[in-house]
Structures are given as C-alpha cells and as structure tokens.
C-alpha cells in the first residue's frame, strides 16, 4: 500500500515503522545522504555492536534484514527509494518521518522538556516579582518577561536551524 500525495502516512503507521531499531537507524543514516545497501548495513552493524569493523555475522544479518524486510517496507511506504540494480538507497522527498525521530541522548532534555522548564522558570520568576523577592522584584515583570521571551525565541530559531542541518 504505497502512499500517494493524497494519502499521507498516519501518525500511528509512522510510529509503527519507527518502532524497529534497524528501520529507524536506516532513516537516520540516510539523512546524511544516499548510500548503497552494503554501506547502510555496515553502518547499522557498527552502531549495534560498537565495533569498527563490526563482526561479519552482524553485518550479514543487517544486510539480509534490510534487503528482505526493512528497505522494501520503507520503499513501499515512500519513505525511501531503492534501486534494486545499483542497491542505492535514499530518503524519499515524500513521507518525511524524520520529524518523529527526535533522538535525545540519555541524561539530556528533549525540546519539549526544555520548553516546559522555561515555562516553569517564567512562572516562578513572575511569582517572585509578585511576592517581592529582593533581587528579582527589582528587575520587574516587564524586564523578566522580555528576557524570557527572547530566550524562547532564540531557542525556537536554534531548534529550527538544527532540524534543517
């Protein structure tokens, strides 16, 4: 069931596709540019084992699963394009699922958590102004709000820039 411009992947279907580690890694690695199936399988095997070069059996397992299962599924859903003759794989222009792939390293905040913390900080600062906390209340609500909005705006621009690069 290939998608057409009129029928986009549902969010549930996208999450189902991304629930598999190898499919998710394939999409992630292809964001850096087109690859052959062999190159892609080697990158995935390296990521899975942490070894360079990865053991032959892991490379072979990654290659076979990509060739027989994952790449055909991603191609069918118009997430990637695959040339069977050249074994070249690339991200398709339609079916952009990368927006669902925010990868947050362990111990770091996601963007949604970051914005929640900024909102909580802004609320705490406004309460501090109302209850006359010495240093904060001298700055005043307009100054604190302006600083907070500037931080939120700059963060949004930075996030947008990071997603495009």
Secondary structure by P-SEA (a helix, b strand, c coil): ccccccccccaaaaaaaaccaaaaaaaaaaccccccaaaaaaaaaaaacccccccaaaaaaaaaaaaccaaaaaaaaccccccccccbbbbbccccccccccccccccccaaaaaaaaaaaaaaaaaaaaacccccccccaaaaaaaaaaaaaaaaaaaaaaaac
